Amino acid sequence: MSIRGIPLRVHPSWFLIVSLITVVSQPNWSAMPEVQALGSWSLGSSWLLSLLTALLLFVSVLLHELGHSLVALREGVKVRSITLFLLGGVASVERECSTAMGAFRVAAAGPLVSVVLGAGLLLAVHPSGHVSPILGRLVSELAVVNLVLALFNLLPGLPLDGGLILKALVWQFTGSQRKGIQVATATGRFLSLFAIVLGVWLFLARGGGIGALWLVMLGWFGLGASRNQTQVLMLQKVLRELTVQSATARRFRVLEADQPLRRLSDLRLGGQEGIEADARPADWVLVTRAGRWLGTIDDAPLKELPVQQWDRQTVADHLRPLETLPSISDAEPLWKAVPALEASPQGRLLVFNRAGLPGGTLERGDVGEAVLKALNLKLPAPILEAARRQNGYPFGLPLVQAVASMQASGLLEDEQTENKSS
């Protein structure tokens, strides 16, 4: 289903947590005198009330996420979906707000909904208890759940709403979104470690049971999210600081314009004198005349012309401008190469030097190796070679996601503002 055009999704893990909450809360309902008074219906009623409690808990989570989503829409941010899963719910947005206060309003909307809902339910406990003690208890439990949900989410560490609020406030007061992310990530890491230690202590020393294990799980999830955020920040920093020149390789071949087409055929077959050892059949062929770059040639003439014509026609007869190849300047920051590579049909770019002449080529493997080198990480040669053959990023480096996050969050505009102010 969808709400206000926002798709609502349910992750398979949601069914696990609903079942777990139902099982855990069933004994409490079955011990209630009003439920026991139902006689033979008491067992079925206690299970039904437990399931209803679990479902209404997630209705509260859904309303919490809707609070975020509706304010995001008001701020001009498209919401891709709301997903209910093992640890609650998450609203996926197309991009972050471009202003600190916009980000603050979106982050604060969820806890505000939970507080208002919890307060309203608390006020309804007494009148609903007069209608039915069972209804009164159900309303009371939901009130407590919503208030706990609000307080928990207000803890000041990513990925919680409190962390997003802290990030927005630091961003507002310092003018740097990046500093906001760093502060919120650090506090999130501390809170996650504290939750893990506290959960383990409660489980081992106090017999905390499911509650203690749940605390450990939440801490572990938060620690993973914090670690991922830190890694993304490191990748973004490297991609901003390096230039295309630092990753450029030279994987193209060169032919003189007056050479016959048969020379192009020999070049494609490989093993000819003068061909670079690491050249590959799919490498681009650039054409020169007396040291001047004229253009490029592909294999189309070899496919379209009979073999007898290969000695009569020259490379110059089938030139295409260099501008037909996807390209980038070697002075550009390396992050700009990532979306350009994704847009290139060949997954390759021709790199022009500062004089406007071809200086090399750039592929995903080249970018990945340059990033790894900047991070002082060294992968075995077979892994790097495999990534190069597949024209992918070594070790699955999430460079596309890092750049997309950087563009969506406004970090690039943030950097330009910092540079101007400095």
HELIX and SHEET records of a PDB file:
HELIX    1   1 PRO A   12  SER A   30  1                                  19    
HELIX    2   2 PRO A   33  GLN A   36  1                                   4    
HELIX    3   3 GLY A   39  TRP A   41  5                                   3    
HELIX    4   4 SER A   42  ARG A   74  1                                  33    
HELIX    5   5 ALA A  100  VAL A  131  1                                  32    
HELIX    6   6 PRO A  133  ASN A  153  1                                  21    
HELIX    7   7 ASP A  161  THR A  174  1                                  14    
HELIX    8   8 GLN A  177  ALA A  205  1                                  29    
HELIX    9   9 GLY A  209  GLU A  241  1                                  33    
HELIX   10  10 VAL A  244  ALA A  247  5                                   4    
HELIX   11  11 LEU A  261  LEU A  269  1                                   9    
HELIX   12  12 ALA A  300  GLU A  304  1                                   5    
HELIX   13  13 VAL A  307  GLN A  309  5                                   3    
HELIX   14  14 VAL A  315  HIS A  318  5                                   4    
HELIX   15  15 LEU A  322  THR A  324  5                                   3    
HELIX   16  16 LEU A  334  LYS A  336  5                                   3    
HELIX   17  17 ALA A  337  ALA A  343  1                                   7    
HELIX   18  18 ARG A  364  ALA A  374  1                                  11    
HELIX   19  19 ALA A  381  ARG A  389  1                                   9    
HELIX   20  20 PRO A  394  GLY A  396  5                                   3    
HELIX   21  21 LEU A  399  SER A  409  1                                  11    
HELIX   22  22 LEU A  411  SER A  421  1                                  11    
SHEET    1   A 4 SER A   2  ILE A   3  0                                        
SHEET    2   A 4 ILE A   6  VAL A  10 -1                                        
SHEET    3   A 4 VAL A  79  PHE A  85  1                                        
SHEET    4   A 4 GLY A  88  VAL A  93 -1                                        
SHEET    1   B 3 PHE A 252  GLU A 256  0                                        
SHEET    2   B 3 TRP A 284  ARG A 289  1                                        
SHEET    3   B 3 ARG A 292  ILE A 297 -1                                        
SHEET    1   C 3 SER A 327  SER A 329  0                                        
SHEET    2   C 3 ARG A 348  PHE A 352  1                                        
SHEET    3   C 3 PRO A 358  GLU A 363 -1                                        
END                                                                             
